[in-house]
């Protein structure tokens, strides 16, 4: 398990029989541009439908802060966050949206989405 994933903690979902949305917004995300070394700033929004586990907020904050000195492209960091969060909490559904601040006159919004196989099975039965 990589060092970043070790930071993340989870707790038991008290309502695993119900679909409900959890939305966490982190407006102070920072990573580094791998080409220039300059900081990139973003708002990260994590939306998910939990299954058996939920993400503990302090650990999510520490996890997101761990990217502060990493040179990583917008697309890569967004997908890495999704992969790591899915790995630890195994949600029914998750969407990670990264809204990066304007750089060079261009703003970027990256969305990475996950849906569990069980969700697909339930949809096909209906």
PyMOL commands that set and color helices and strands:
alter all, ss='L'
color gray80, all
select helices_A, chain A and resi 3-7+57-65+74-89+117-125
alter helices_A, ss='H'
color red, helices_A
select strands_A, chain A and resi 10-12+21-32+39-49+53-55+93-103+106-115
alter strands_A, ss='S'
color yellow, strands_A
deselect
rebuild
show_as cartoon
